[in-house]
Amino acid sequence: QVQLVESGGGLVQAGGSLRLSCATSGGTLSFYTMGWFRQAPGKEREFVADISWIGINTYYADSVKGRFTISRDNAKNTVYLQMNSLKPEDTADYYCAAQYKKLRLTITPDYWGQGTQVTVSS
């Protein structure tokens, strides 16, 4: 059973930066495509970014492209989301997700983290 634990959320002013981390355990991280979703109050959960288990292919939602960067360190069993130029509309709970040997995350990943809150003030 893979466990995902997010950290790094918090309150930041617009234009600022945060780095989210997702620590994994219970599985071999290199076998999983990893990524992030977010859910703002009153809205549906939406895809943010993912990074494939093969190679270094990354994908981003249009709303974060050019501002967010996803990366992984398989040796440390950790996935990161560097968020720059944050906007108030980035305010949401951010969830780490894992999908076993898929090139992309689906809307029903195999595993979810518990989430970490990000609040961007204007």
Backbone bond lengths (Angstrom), bond angles and torsions (degrees), N, CA, C in turn:
res aa  C-N    CA-C-N  psi(-1)  N-CA   C-N-CA  omega(-1)  CA-C   N-CA-C  phi
1 Q - - - 1.459 - - 1.528 108.96 -
2 V 1.312 115.57 120.21 1.454 120.26 179.87 1.516 109.51 -82.95
3 Q 1.314 115.89 135.46 1.456 121.16 175.52 1.512 109.60 -116.16
4 L 1.331 114.86 138.94 1.460 121.67 -179.09 1.523 108.56 -122.98
5 V 1.319 116.32 129.84 1.460 120.40 -179.59 1.518 108.84 -129.34
6 E 1.332 115.11 114.64 1.454 120.37 -179.90 1.525 111.05 -87.74
7 S 1.318 114.60 153.97 1.458 121.12 173.75 1.518 107.97 -155.19
8 G 1.333 115.27 167.85 1.455 119.86 175.12 1.516 115.32 103.99
9 G 1.326 116.89 -5.38 1.451 118.81 177.87 1.518 111.55 -70.99
10 G 1.327 115.15 171.14 1.457 119.24 179.21 1.511 111.52 163.55
11 L 1.315 114.64 -165.31 1.457 122.91 -179.69 1.524 108.71 -104.23
12 V 1.326 116.00 130.40 1.455 121.21 -179.33 1.525 108.69 -143.40
13 Q 1.305 116.47 151.07 1.460 120.55 176.71 1.521 110.32 -78.73
14 A 1.300 115.34 154.79 1.460 120.36 176.59 1.530 109.65 -55.72
15 G 1.331 114.74 137.76 1.454 120.61 -176.05 1.514 114.10 91.98
16 G 1.305 116.65 -11.52 1.457 121.54 -179.19 1.511 112.89 -83.35
17 S 1.320 114.31 -174.04 1.460 121.17 -176.32 1.527 110.77 -133.07
18 L 1.322 114.80 152.39 1.452 122.84 171.07 1.514 107.61 -143.10
19 R 1.323 115.58 152.77 1.458 119.81 171.72 1.525 109.03 -122.80
20 L 1.317 114.74 118.35 1.460 120.78 176.08 1.518 109.28 -89.76
21 S 1.316 114.83 144.75 1.461 121.30 175.17 1.516 109.52 -122.40
22 C 1.309 115.39 147.97 1.468 121.82 175.67 1.523 106.78 -129.62
23 A 1.315 115.88 105.76 1.462 121.26 178.72 1.519 108.86 -88.33
24 T 1.306 116.56 131.38 1.469 121.05 -177.28 1.527 111.06 -113.81
25 S 1.310 115.19 152.99 1.456 121.11 175.39 1.516 109.02 -153.34
26 G 1.310 115.68 159.91 1.453 120.43 176.09 1.510 114.78 87.56
27 G 1.312 117.47 3.81 1.458 120.19 179.00 1.512 110.35 -159.47
28 T 1.319 115.99 173.72 1.456 121.31 178.60 1.525 108.16 -92.94
29 L 1.329 115.76 108.03 1.460 120.10 -172.18 1.524 112.23 -57.12
30 S 1.322 116.61 -33.62 1.464 119.76 -175.86 1.523 112.54 -65.55
31 F 1.326 118.70 -12.33 1.468 121.84 178.33 1.532 112.50 -91.05
32 Y 1.330 116.54 -1.15 1.454 119.99 -172.86 1.520 112.21 -118.56
33 T 1.308 115.05 133.81 1.456 120.46 163.44 1.518 106.49 -75.53
34 M 1.315 115.57 131.42 1.463 121.35 -174.48 1.518 110.20 -118.39
35 G 1.301 115.41 155.49 1.451 116.90 178.51 1.513 112.94 -171.62
36 W 1.326 113.16 -173.27 1.460 121.68 -177.01 1.524 110.05 -132.70
37 F 1.315 114.04 139.18 1.447 123.08 168.41 1.523 107.14 -119.90
38 R 1.305 115.79 165.69 1.471 119.11 174.31 1.522 109.65 -142.92
39 Q 1.319 113.35 155.67 1.458 119.27 178.79 1.512 108.90 -139.60
40 A 1.314 115.07 116.67 1.459 121.28 177.20 1.524 108.59 -88.10
41 P 1.340 117.47 157.56 1.466 120.56 -179.86 1.519 111.29 -55.97
42 G 1.316 116.03 128.34 1.444 121.27 177.05 1.515 114.84 77.83
43 K 1.324 117.07 6.10 1.459 120.27 -178.67 1.528 110.38 -122.37
44 E 1.315 115.14 164.25 1.446 120.09 178.38 1.540 109.76 -78.22
45 R 1.323 114.08 157.17 1.456 119.28 175.91 1.524 109.05 -66.94
46 E 1.327 116.33 137.69 1.455 120.28 -177.99 1.525 110.95 -130.88
47 F 1.308 114.49 151.74 1.454 122.46 178.24 1.527 110.08 -69.43
48 V 1.322 116.18 140.20 1.463 121.73 176.79 1.533 110.34 -113.38
49 A 1.330 116.50 -57.23 1.467 119.93 -175.95 1.514 109.21 -163.16
50 D 1.342 115.62 153.86 1.452 118.99 169.68 1.516 111.07 -145.57
51 I 1.332 114.45 163.38 1.453 121.81 -179.53 1.521 106.63 -136.96
52 S 1.309 116.00 127.06 1.458 120.61 -170.37 1.526 111.94 -74.62
53 W 1.346 113.58 158.18 1.455 119.06 179.38 1.526 111.47 -76.59
54 I 1.347 115.38 -19.80 1.461 120.98 176.53 1.520 108.02 -102.12
55 G 1.284 116.96 122.68 1.443 119.95 176.09 1.511 111.99 69.57
56 I 1.316 116.06 -148.16 1.459 120.27 -174.57 1.528 110.50 -129.17
57 N 1.339 116.34 29.74 1.465 118.94 179.32 1.522 110.55 -66.01
58 T 1.316 115.48 131.14 1.454 121.18 178.05 1.523 110.13 -126.52
59 Y 1.318 114.99 151.30 1.461 121.53 179.24 1.523 108.47 -137.86
60 Y 1.331 115.27 146.07 1.447 120.64 -177.33 1.517 110.93 -135.51
61 A 1.326 114.83 148.80 1.451 119.67 168.73 1.524 108.12 -66.95
62 D 1.312 116.45 147.37 1.462 120.17 -178.95 1.526 111.33 -57.56
63 S 1.310 116.54 -32.49 1.461 120.38 -175.57 1.528 113.24 -68.96
64 V 1.329 117.39 -17.66 1.464 119.62 -178.16 1.516 112.59 -118.22
65 K 1.305 116.80 -6.17 1.462 121.04 -176.61 1.540 110.40 -58.31
66 G 1.316 115.51 132.38 1.459 120.42 -178.83 1.512 113.89 88.25
67 R 1.331 117.57 -12.34 1.466 121.19 -179.70 1.533 111.79 -115.47
68 F 1.320 116.90 -34.28 1.461 122.04 -178.08 1.527 109.39 -107.43
69 T 1.333 114.94 147.62 1.458 121.22 176.43 1.520 109.55 -134.74
70 I 1.322 115.45 125.19 1.458 120.27 176.73 1.521 108.98 -99.85
71 S 1.320 115.39 142.72 1.461 120.22 177.94 1.522 109.02 -149.91
72 R 1.321 115.06 166.89 1.459 119.09 -179.11 1.522 109.82 -141.39
73 D 1.313 115.35 148.15 1.457 122.05 174.43 1.528 105.85 -128.12
74 N 1.320 115.00 95.40 1.463 118.78 -175.64 1.524 111.90 -63.75
75 A 1.330 117.24 -30.46 1.461 120.18 179.48 1.525 111.33 -66.16
76 K 1.329 116.10 -31.22 1.464 120.91 179.49 1.522 112.10 -98.23
77 N 1.334 115.96 1.30 1.483 120.51 -179.54 1.522 111.63 54.11
78 T 1.312 115.66 42.90 1.455 120.22 -175.14 1.523 110.75 -137.88
79 V 1.309 114.18 142.57 1.456 122.60 174.93 1.529 107.30 -118.25
80 Y 1.321 115.58 144.64 1.453 120.91 -176.44 1.517 111.03 -123.79
81 L 1.320 114.84 153.47 1.456 121.44 170.52 1.521 106.47 -132.87
82 Q 1.314 116.13 105.52 1.453 121.46 175.45 1.517 108.43 -86.43
83 M 1.322 115.53 122.41 1.460 120.97 -175.98 1.522 108.47 -117.60
84 N 1.311 115.91 115.52 1.464 122.36 179.19 1.519 110.08 -115.58
85 S 1.312 115.09 163.95 1.473 121.66 178.52 1.519 110.55 49.25
86 L 1.297 116.27 48.93 1.459 121.00 -175.72 1.518 111.36 -65.47
87 K 1.326 114.21 145.79 1.453 122.68 -179.26 1.528 108.86 -120.46
88 P 1.323 116.93 157.06 1.480 118.45 176.78 1.528 112.85 -55.56
89 E 1.313 117.12 -32.32 1.468 120.11 179.94 1.527 113.31 -72.28
90 D 1.324 117.59 -6.02 1.457 120.85 172.99 1.526 111.54 -83.05
91 T 1.317 117.48 -6.26 1.461 121.48 178.76 1.521 110.41 -60.71
92 A 1.332 116.06 123.49 1.462 121.36 -176.98 1.524 109.21 -177.87
93 D 1.320 114.58 169.84 1.461 120.48 165.40 1.527 107.11 -86.73
94 Y 1.322 116.12 130.31 1.458 121.54 -177.40 1.523 109.21 -106.60
95 Y 1.332 114.89 130.04 1.453 121.40 -175.82 1.523 110.46 -118.72
96 C 1.313 115.30 132.06 1.443 121.73 172.50 1.529 108.65 -83.37
97 A 1.327 116.28 146.53 1.457 120.99 -178.68 1.514 110.45 -141.45
98 A 1.328 115.84 152.21 1.459 121.98 -179.34 1.514 110.08 -133.75
99 Q 1.316 115.67 139.06 1.470 122.31 179.79 1.517 107.90 -133.84
100 Y 1.334 115.30 125.86 1.459 120.36 -174.29 1.521 111.73 -76.10
101 K 1.318 115.57 117.96 1.470 123.56 173.19 1.525 114.63 47.80
102 K 1.315 116.29 43.58 1.459 122.60 169.17 1.522 107.55 -112.75
103 L 1.320 117.19 148.09 1.455 119.40 -179.99 1.522 111.74 -71.23
104 R 1.313 116.15 -27.80 1.461 121.69 179.80 1.521 109.82 -135.03
105 L 1.315 115.58 155.31 1.451 119.39 170.94 1.520 109.11 -70.01
106 T 1.301 116.22 141.88 1.452 120.29 170.83 1.524 108.18 -98.49
107 I 1.315 117.04 179.67 1.464 119.75 178.42 1.513 111.34 -76.55
108 T 1.316 116.43 -6.53 1.464 120.93 176.21 1.520 109.58 -127.08
109 P 1.327 116.72 72.98 1.467 119.51 179.02 1.530 111.53 -60.85
110 D 1.302 114.16 163.78 1.455 118.49 -180.00 1.534 111.64 -70.55
111 Y 1.322 115.92 -34.38 1.467 120.01 -176.93 1.527 110.05 -139.77
112 W 1.329 113.61 148.05 1.471 122.53 176.96 1.524 109.25 -125.71
113 G 1.331 114.74 149.37 1.444 119.44 167.21 1.521 109.88 -87.14
114 Q 1.315 115.84 -179.10 1.465 120.28 -176.53 1.519 112.32 -87.88
115 G 1.308 117.30 -12.02 1.453 121.42 176.43 1.511 113.53 98.55
116 T 1.318 115.26 153.28 1.461 122.07 174.08 1.524 107.18 -138.94
117 Q 1.314 115.74 138.62 1.464 120.78 -172.71 1.521 110.75 -88.84
118 V 1.322 113.86 134.77 1.463 121.47 175.10 1.527 107.75 -122.40
119 T 1.318 115.56 126.13 1.459 120.82 178.39 1.518 108.36 -125.19
120 V 1.324 115.35 124.49 1.459 121.46 -179.89 1.527 107.81 -113.10
121 S 1.297 116.22 117.04 1.464 121.03 -178.91 1.525 110.41 -91.67
122 S 1.318 114.65 147.40 1.476 119.62 -178.47 1.517 111.32 -88.99
